[in-house]
Amino acid sequence: MSRKVALTTIDNPYDPFTQFDEWFAFDEIKSYCSCSLLARIANTSSDLNFEQTNEVIENAIDRIVNNLNPFGIYKKVIKEN
């Protein structure tokens, strides 16, 4: 079984997996810029395979949620396939 993870905020009513456009619009309107934050923290590379890239992204999400979240707005969501 595989899984996907995403960074979101506690007040975003949209599912980042199935309603990405709405989720992204809400996130940007609120000036959270979650995608940009994740891109700055995750050290991805074209040299990484799919599993490695997903691991780097999940580690970056964990870092944001646990260490770079002074107002407690960010959270990690998981979708099992």
Phi and psi restraints in degrees (range 20) as a CNS / XPLOR table:
assign (resid 1 and name C) (resid 2 and name N)
       (resid 2 and name CA) (resid 2 and name C) 1.0 -104.1 20.0 2
assign (resid 2 and name N) (resid 2 and name CA)
       (resid 2 and name C) (resid 3 and name N) 1.0 166.1 20.0 2
assign (resid 2 and name C) (resid 3 and name N)
       (resid 3 and name CA) (resid 3 and name C) 1.0 -143.6 20.0 2
assign (resid 3 and name N) (resid 3 and name CA)
       (resid 3 and name C) (resid 4 and name N) 1.0 158.7 20.0 2
assign (resid 3 and name C) (resid 4 and name N)
       (resid 4 and name CA) (resid 4 and name C) 1.0 -121.3 20.0 2
assign (resid 4 and name N) (resid 4 and name CA)
       (resid 4 and name C) (resid 5 and name N) 1.0 149.1 20.0 2
assign (resid 4 and name C) (resid 5 and name N)
       (resid 5 and name CA) (resid 5 and name C) 1.0 -127.2 20.0 2
assign (resid 5 and name N) (resid 5 and name CA)
       (resid 5 and name C) (resid 6 and name N) 1.0 153.1 20.0 2
assign (resid 5 and name C) (resid 6 and name N)
       (resid 6 and name CA) (resid 6 and name C) 1.0 -147.2 20.0 2
assign (resid 6 and name N) (resid 6 and name CA)
       (resid 6 and name C) (resid 7 and name N) 1.0 155.1 20.0 2
assign (resid 6 and name C) (resid 7 and name N)
       (resid 7 and name CA) (resid 7 and name C) 1.0 -96.6 20.0 2
assign (resid 7 and name N) (resid 7 and name CA)
       (resid 7 and name C) (resid 8 and name N) 1.0 132.8 20.0 2
assign (resid 7 and name C) (resid 8 and name N)
       (resid 8 and name CA) (resid 8 and name C) 1.0 -144.5 20.0 2
assign (resid 8 and name N) (resid 8 and name CA)
       (resid 8 and name C) (resid 9 and name N) 1.0 -174.6 20.0 2
assign (resid 8 and name C) (resid 9 and name N)
       (resid 9 and name CA) (resid 9 and name C) 1.0 -119.1 20.0 2
assign (resid 9 and name N) (resid 9 and name CA)
       (resid 9 and name C) (resid 10 and name N) 1.0 158.8 20.0 2
assign (resid 9 and name C) (resid 10 and name N)
       (resid 10 and name CA) (resid 10 and name C) 1.0 -66.1 20.0 2
assign (resid 10 and name N) (resid 10 and name CA)
       (resid 10 and name C) (resid 11 and name N) 1.0 -21.0 20.0 2
assign (resid 10 and name C) (resid 11 and name N)
       (resid 11 and name CA) (resid 11 and name C) 1.0 -103.4 20.0 2
assign (resid 11 and name N) (resid 11 and name CA)
       (resid 11 and name C) (resid 12 and name N) 1.0 0.4 20.0 2
assign (resid 11 and name C) (resid 12 and name N)
       (resid 12 and name CA) (resid 12 and name C) 1.0 -80.6 20.0 2
assign (resid 12 and name N) (resid 12 and name CA)
       (resid 12 and name C) (resid 13 and name N) 1.0 116.8 20.0 2
assign (resid 12 and name C) (resid 13 and name N)
       (resid 13 and name CA) (resid 13 and name C) 1.0 -80.3 20.0 2
assign (resid 13 and name N) (resid 13 and name CA)
       (resid 13 and name C) (resid 14 and name N) 1.0 -4.9 20.0 2
assign (resid 13 and name C) (resid 14 and name N)
       (resid 14 and name CA) (resid 14 and name C) 1.0 -99.0 20.0 2
assign (resid 14 and name N) (resid 14 and name CA)
       (resid 14 and name C) (resid 15 and name N) 1.0 151.4 20.0 2
assign (resid 14 and name C) (resid 15 and name N)
       (resid 15 and name CA) (resid 15 and name C) 1.0 -85.6 20.0 2
assign (resid 15 and name N) (resid 15 and name CA)
       (resid 15 and name C) (resid 16 and name N) 1.0 118.5 20.0 2
assign (resid 15 and name C) (resid 16 and name N)
       (resid 16 and name CA) (resid 16 and name C) 1.0 -67.2 20.0 2
assign (resid 16 and name N) (resid 16 and name CA)
       (resid 16 and name C) (resid 17 and name N) 1.0 -15.4 20.0 2
assign (resid 16 and name C) (resid 17 and name N)
       (resid 17 and name CA) (resid 17 and name C) 1.0 -86.9 20.0 2
assign (resid 17 and name N) (resid 17 and name CA)
       (resid 17 and name C) (resid 18 and name N) 1.0 -39.7 20.0 2
assign (resid 17 and name C) (resid 18 and name N)
       (resid 18 and name CA) (resid 18 and name C) 1.0 -111.7 20.0 2
assign (resid 18 and name N) (resid 18 and name CA)
       (resid 18 and name C) (resid 19 and name N) 1.0 -14.5 20.0 2
assign (resid 18 and name C) (resid 19 and name N)
       (resid 19 and name CA) (resid 19 and name C) 1.0 -130.5 20.0 2
assign (resid 19 and name N) (resid 19 and name CA)
       (resid 19 and name C) (resid 20 and name N) 1.0 49.4 20.0 2
assign (resid 19 and name C) (resid 20 and name N)
       (resid 20 and name CA) (resid 20 and name C) 1.0 -59.2 20.0 2
assign (resid 20 and name N) (resid 20 and name CA)
       (resid 20 and name C) (resid 21 and name N) 1.0 -43.7 20.0 2
assign (resid 20 and name C) (resid 21 and name N)
       (resid 21 and name CA) (resid 21 and name C) 1.0 -60.4 20.0 2
assign (resid 21 and name N) (resid 21 and name CA)
       (resid 21 and name C) (resid 22 and name N) 1.0 -45.0 20.0 2
assign (resid 21 and name C) (resid 22 and name N)
       (resid 22 and name CA) (resid 22 and name C) 1.0 -67.8 20.0 2
assign (resid 22 and name N) (resid 22 and name CA)
       (resid 22 and name C) (resid 23 and name N) 1.0 -42.8 20.0 2
assign (resid 22 and name C) (resid 23 and name N)
       (resid 23 and name CA) (resid 23 and name C) 1.0 -58.5 20.0 2
assign (resid 23 and name N) (resid 23 and name CA)
       (resid 23 and name C) (resid 24 and name N) 1.0 -47.6 20.0 2
assign (resid 23 and name C) (resid 24 and name N)
       (resid 24 and name CA) (resid 24 and name C) 1.0 -64.1 20.0 2
assign (resid 24 and name N) (resid 24 and name CA)
       (resid 24 and name C) (resid 25 and name N) 1.0 -43.5 20.0 2
assign (resid 24 and name C) (resid 25 and name N)
       (resid 25 and name CA) (resid 25 and name C) 1.0 -61.1 20.0 2
assign (resid 25 and name N) (resid 25 and name CA)
       (resid 25 and name C) (resid 26 and name N) 1.0 -45.2 20.0 2
assign (resid 25 and name C) (resid 26 and name N)
       (resid 26 and name CA) (resid 26 and name C) 1.0 -60.3 20.0 2
assign (resid 26 and name N) (resid 26 and name CA)
       (resid 26 and name C) (resid 27 and name N) 1.0 -46.0 20.0 2
assign (resid 26 and name C) (resid 27 and name N)
       (resid 27 and name CA) (resid 27 and name C) 1.0 -60.5 20.0 2
assign (resid 27 and name N) (resid 27 and name CA)
       (resid 27 and name C) (resid 28 and name N) 1.0 -42.6 20.0 2
assign (resid 27 and name C) (resid 28 and name N)
       (resid 28 and name CA) (resid 28 and name C) 1.0 -73.2 20.0 2
assign (resid 28 and name N) (resid 28 and name CA)
       (resid 28 and name C) (resid 29 and name N) 1.0 -39.8 20.0 2
assign (resid 28 and name C) (resid 29 and name N)
       (resid 29 and name CA) (resid 29 and name C) 1.0 -59.6 20.0 2
assign (resid 29 and name N) (resid 29 and name CA)
       (resid 29 and name C) (resid 30 and name N) 1.0 -38.0 20.0 2
assign (resid 29 and name C) (resid 30 and name N)
       (resid 30 and name CA) (resid 30 and name C) 1.0 -79.8 20.0 2
assign (resid 30 and name N) (resid 30 and name CA)
       (resid 30 and name C) (resid 31 and name N) 1.0 -3.3 20.0 2
assign (resid 30 and name C) (resid 31 and name N)
       (resid 31 and name CA) (resid 31 and name C) 1.0 62.6 20.0 2
assign (resid 31 and name N) (resid 31 and name CA)
       (resid 31 and name C) (resid 32 and name N) 1.0 29.8 20.0 2
assign (resid 31 and name C) (resid 32 and name N)
       (resid 32 and name CA) (resid 32 and name C) 1.0 -77.4 20.0 2
assign (resid 32 and name N) (resid 32 and name CA)
       (resid 32 and name C) (resid 33 and name N) 1.0 -37.7 20.0 2
assign (resid 32 and name C) (resid 33 and name N)
       (resid 33 and name CA) (resid 33 and name C) 1.0 53.2 20.0 2
assign (resid 33 and name N) (resid 33 and name CA)
       (resid 33 and name C) (resid 34 and name N) 1.0 48.2 20.0 2
assign (resid 33 and name C) (resid 34 and name N)
       (resid 34 and name CA) (resid 34 and name C) 1.0 -59.4 20.0 2
assign (resid 34 and name N) (resid 34 and name CA)
       (resid 34 and name C) (resid 35 and name N) 1.0 -40.6 20.0 2
assign (resid 34 and name C) (resid 35 and name N)
       (resid 35 and name CA) (resid 35 and name C) 1.0 -64.3 20.0 2
assign (resid 35 and name N) (resid 35 and name CA)
       (resid 35 and name C) (resid 36 and name N) 1.0 -42.0 20.0 2
assign (resid 35 and name C) (resid 36 and name N)
       (resid 36 and name CA) (resid 36 and name C) 1.0 -66.2 20.0 2
assign (resid 36 and name N) (resid 36 and name CA)
       (resid 36 and name C) (resid 37 and name N) 1.0 -41.2 20.0 2
assign (resid 36 and name C) (resid 37 and name N)
       (resid 37 and name CA) (resid 37 and name C) 1.0 -61.5 20.0 2
assign (resid 37 and name N) (resid 37 and name CA)
       (resid 37 and name C) (resid 38 and name N) 1.0 -47.3 20.0 2
assign (resid 37 and name C) (resid 38 and name N)
       (resid 38 and name CA) (resid 38 and name C) 1.0 -61.5 20.0 2
assign (resid 38 and name N) (resid 38 and name CA)
       (resid 38 and name C) (resid 39 and name N) 1.0 -39.8 20.0 2
assign (resid 38 and name C) (resid 39 and name N)
       (resid 39 and name CA) (resid 39 and name C) 1.0 -63.8 20.0 2
assign (resid 39 and name N) (resid 39 and name CA)
       (resid 39 and name C) (resid 40 and name N) 1.0 -34.9 20.0 2
assign (resid 39 and name C) (resid 40 and name N)
       (resid 40 and name CA) (resid 40 and name C) 1.0 -72.0 20.0 2
assign (resid 40 and name N) (resid 40 and name CA)
       (resid 40 and name C) (resid 41 and name N) 1.0 -33.3 20.0 2
assign (resid 40 and name C) (resid 41 and name N)
       (resid 41 and name CA) (resid 41 and name C) 1.0 -87.5 20.0 2
assign (resid 41 and name N) (resid 41 and name CA)
       (resid 41 and name C) (resid 42 and name N) 1.0 -38.2 20.0 2
assign (resid 41 and name C) (resid 42 and name N)
       (resid 42 and name CA) (resid 42 and name C) 1.0 -77.8 20.0 2
assign (resid 42 and name N) (resid 42 and name CA)
       (resid 42 and name C) (resid 43 and name N) 1.0 122.6 20.0 2
assign (resid 42 and name C) (resid 43 and name N)
       (resid 43 and name CA) (resid 43 and name C) 1.0 -93.0 20.0 2
assign (resid 43 and name N) (resid 43 and name CA)
       (resid 43 and name C) (resid 44 and name N) 1.0 74.3 20.0 2
assign (resid 43 and name C) (resid 44 and name N)
       (resid 44 and name CA) (resid 44 and name C) 1.0 -85.7 20.0 2
assign (resid 44 and name N) (resid 44 and name CA)
       (resid 44 and name C) (resid 45 and name N) 1.0 164.5 20.0 2
assign (resid 44 and name C) (resid 45 and name N)
       (resid 45 and name CA) (resid 45 and name C) 1.0 -154.4 20.0 2
assign (resid 45 and name N) (resid 45 and name CA)
       (resid 45 and name C) (resid 46 and name N) 1.0 150.4 20.0 2
assign (resid 45 and name C) (resid 46 and name N)
       (resid 46 and name CA) (resid 46 and name C) 1.0 -69.3 20.0 2
assign (resid 46 and name N) (resid 46 and name CA)
       (resid 46 and name C) (resid 47 and name N) 1.0 -11.2 20.0 2
assign (resid 46 and name C) (resid 47 and name N)
       (resid 47 and name CA) (resid 47 and name C) 1.0 -79.5 20.0 2
assign (resid 47 and name N) (resid 47 and name CA)
       (resid 47 and name C) (resid 48 and name N) 1.0 -12.0 20.0 2
assign (resid 47 and name C) (resid 48 and name N)
       (resid 48 and name CA) (resid 48 and name C) 1.0 -88.1 20.0 2
assign (resid 48 and name N) (resid 48 and name CA)
       (resid 48 and name C) (resid 49 and name N) 1.0 145.6 20.0 2
assign (resid 48 and name C) (resid 49 and name N)
       (resid 49 and name CA) (resid 49 and name C) 1.0 -82.5 20.0 2
assign (resid 49 and name N) (resid 49 and name CA)
       (resid 49 and name C) (resid 50 and name N) 1.0 -179.9 20.0 2
assign (resid 49 and name C) (resid 50 and name N)
       (resid 50 and name CA) (resid 50 and name C) 1.0 -58.7 20.0 2
assign (resid 50 and name N) (resid 50 and name CA)
       (resid 50 and name C) (resid 51 and name N) 1.0 -48.6 20.0 2
assign (resid 50 and name C) (resid 51 and name N)
       (resid 51 and name CA) (resid 51 and name C) 1.0 -64.5 20.0 2
assign (resid 51 and name N) (resid 51 and name CA)
       (resid 51 and name C) (resid 52 and name N) 1.0 -41.4 20.0 2
assign (resid 51 and name C) (resid 52 and name N)
       (resid 52 and name CA) (resid 52 and name C) 1.0 -64.1 20.0 2
assign (resid 52 and name N) (resid 52 and name CA)
       (resid 52 and name C) (resid 53 and name N) 1.0 -42.1 20.0 2
assign (resid 52 and name C) (resid 53 and name N)
       (resid 53 and name CA) (resid 53 and name C) 1.0 -62.4 20.0 2
assign (resid 53 and name N) (resid 53 and name CA)
       (resid 53 and name C) (resid 54 and name N) 1.0 -44.5 20.0 2
assign (resid 53 and name C) (resid 54 and name N)
       (resid 54 and name CA) (resid 54 and name C) 1.0 -62.4 20.0 2
assign (resid 54 and name N) (resid 54 and name CA)
       (resid 54 and name C) (resid 55 and name N) 1.0 -37.8 20.0 2
assign (resid 54 and name C) (resid 55 and name N)
       (resid 55 and name CA) (resid 55 and name C) 1.0 -65.6 20.0 2
assign (resid 55 and name N) (resid 55 and name CA)
       (resid 55 and name C) (resid 56 and name N) 1.0 -43.1 20.0 2
assign (resid 55 and name C) (resid 56 and name N)
       (resid 56 and name CA) (resid 56 and name C) 1.0 -61.9 20.0 2
assign (resid 56 and name N) (resid 56 and name CA)
       (resid 56 and name C) (resid 57 and name N) 1.0 -42.6 20.0 2
assign (resid 56 and name C) (resid 57 and name N)
       (resid 57 and name CA) (resid 57 and name C) 1.0 -65.9 20.0 2
assign (resid 57 and name N) (resid 57 and name CA)
       (resid 57 and name C) (resid 58 and name N) 1.0 -44.0 20.0 2
assign (resid 57 and name C) (resid 58 and name N)
       (resid 58 and name CA) (resid 58 and name C) 1.0 -63.7 20.0 2
assign (resid 58 and name N) (resid 58 and name CA)
       (resid 58 and name C) (resid 59 and name N) 1.0 -40.2 20.0 2
assign (resid 58 and name C) (resid 59 and name N)
       (resid 59 and name CA) (resid 59 and name C) 1.0 -62.5 20.0 2
assign (resid 59 and name N) (resid 59 and name CA)
       (resid 59 and name C) (resid 60 and name N) 1.0 -38.6 20.0 2
assign (resid 59 and name C) (resid 60 and name N)
       (resid 60 and name CA) (resid 60 and name C) 1.0 -66.6 20.0 2
assign (resid 60 and name N) (resid 60 and name CA)
       (resid 60 and name C) (resid 61 and name N) 1.0 -40.5 20.0 2
assign (resid 60 and name C) (resid 61 and name N)
       (resid 61 and name CA) (resid 61 and name C) 1.0 -61.8 20.0 2
assign (resid 61 and name N) (resid 61 and name CA)
       (resid 61 and name C) (resid 62 and name N) 1.0 -45.1 20.0 2
assign (resid 61 and name C) (resid 62 and name N)
       (resid 62 and name CA) (resid 62 and name C) 1.0 -60.2 20.0 2
assign (resid 62 and name N) (resid 62 and name CA)
       (resid 62 and name C) (resid 63 and name N) 1.0 -39.9 20.0 2
assign (resid 62 and name C) (resid 63 and name N)
       (resid 63 and name CA) (resid 63 and name C) 1.0 -64.6 20.0 2
assign (resid 63 and name N) (resid 63 and name CA)
       (resid 63 and name C) (resid 64 and name N) 1.0 -43.3 20.0 2
assign (resid 63 and name C) (resid 64 and name N)
       (resid 64 and name CA) (resid 64 and name C) 1.0 -62.5 20.0 2
assign (resid 64 and name N) (resid 64 and name CA)
       (resid 64 and name C) (resid 65 and name N) 1.0 -49.7 20.0 2
assign (resid 64 and name C) (resid 65 and name N)
       (resid 65 and name CA) (resid 65 and name C) 1.0 -64.4 20.0 2
assign (resid 65 and name N) (resid 65 and name CA)
       (resid 65 and name C) (resid 66 and name N) 1.0 -41.7 20.0 2
assign (resid 65 and name C) (resid 66 and name N)
       (resid 66 and name CA) (resid 66 and name C) 1.0 -88.7 20.0 2
assign (resid 66 and name N) (resid 66 and name CA)
       (resid 66 and name C) (resid 67 and name N) 1.0 -26.4 20.0 2
assign (resid 66 and name C) (resid 67 and name N)
       (resid 67 and name CA) (resid 67 and name C) 1.0 -125.4 20.0 2
assign (resid 67 and name N) (resid 67 and name CA)
       (resid 67 and name C) (resid 68 and name N) 1.0 -22.5 20.0 2
assign (resid 67 and name C) (resid 68 and name N)
       (resid 68 and name CA) (resid 68 and name C) 1.0 -119.9 20.0 2
assign (resid 68 and name N) (resid 68 and name CA)
       (resid 68 and name C) (resid 69 and name N) 1.0 41.8 20.0 2
assign (resid 68 and name C) (resid 69 and name N)
       (resid 69 and name CA) (resid 69 and name C) 1.0 -136.2 20.0 2
assign (resid 69 and name N) (resid 69 and name CA)
       (resid 69 and name C) (resid 70 and name N) 1.0 58.1 20.0 2
assign (resid 69 and name C) (resid 70 and name N)
       (resid 70 and name CA) (resid 70 and name C) 1.0 -63.2 20.0 2
assign (resid 70 and name N) (resid 70 and name CA)
       (resid 70 and name C) (resid 71 and name N) 1.0 -25.7 20.0 2
assign (resid 70 and name C) (resid 71 and name N)
       (resid 71 and name CA) (resid 71 and name C) 1.0 -97.7 20.0 2
assign (resid 71 and name N) (resid 71 and name CA)
       (resid 71 and name C) (resid 72 and name N) 1.0 -1.3 20.0 2
assign (resid 71 and name C) (resid 72 and name N)
       (resid 72 and name CA) (resid 72 and name C) 1.0 67.5 20.0 2
assign (resid 72 and name N) (resid 72 and name CA)
       (resid 72 and name C) (resid 73 and name N) 1.0 28.9 20.0 2
assign (resid 72 and name C) (resid 73 and name N)
       (resid 73 and name CA) (resid 73 and name C) 1.0 -89.3 20.0 2
assign (resid 73 and name N) (resid 73 and name CA)
       (resid 73 and name C) (resid 74 and name N) 1.0 -26.4 20.0 2
assign (resid 73 and name C) (resid 74 and name N)
       (resid 74 and name CA) (resid 74 and name C) 1.0 -88.0 20.0 2
assign (resid 74 and name N) (resid 74 and name CA)
       (resid 74 and name C) (resid 75 and name N) 1.0 146.5 20.0 2
assign (resid 74 and name C) (resid 75 and name N)
       (resid 75 and name CA) (resid 75 and name C) 1.0 -147.4 20.0 2
assign (resid 75 and name N) (resid 75 and name CA)
       (resid 75 and name C) (resid 76 and name N) 1.0 158.5 20.0 2
assign (resid 75 and name C) (resid 76 and name N)
       (resid 76 and name CA) (resid 76 and name C) 1.0 -98.9 20.0 2
assign (resid 76 and name N) (resid 76 and name CA)
       (resid 76 and name C) (resid 77 and name N) 1.0 132.6 20.0 2
assign (resid 76 and name C) (resid 77 and name N)
       (resid 77 and name CA) (resid 77 and name C) 1.0 -116.9 20.0 2
assign (resid 77 and name N) (resid 77 and name CA)
       (resid 77 and name C) (resid 78 and name N) 1.0 145.7 20.0 2
assign (resid 77 and name C) (resid 78 and name N)
       (resid 78 and name CA) (resid 78 and name C) 1.0 -125.2 20.0 2
assign (resid 78 and name N) (resid 78 and name CA)
       (resid 78 and name C) (resid 79 and name N) 1.0 136.6 20.0 2
assign (resid 78 and name C) (resid 79 and name N)
       (resid 79 and name CA) (resid 79 and name C) 1.0 -124.3 20.0 2
assign (resid 79 and name N) (resid 79 and name CA)
       (resid 79 and name C) (resid 80 and name N) 1.0 117.4 20.0 2
assign (resid 79 and name C) (resid 80 and name N)
       (resid 80 and name CA) (resid 80 and name C) 1.0 -84.1 20.0 2
assign (resid 80 and name N) (resid 80 and name CA)
       (resid 80 and name C) (resid 81 and name N) 1.0 136.4 20.0 2
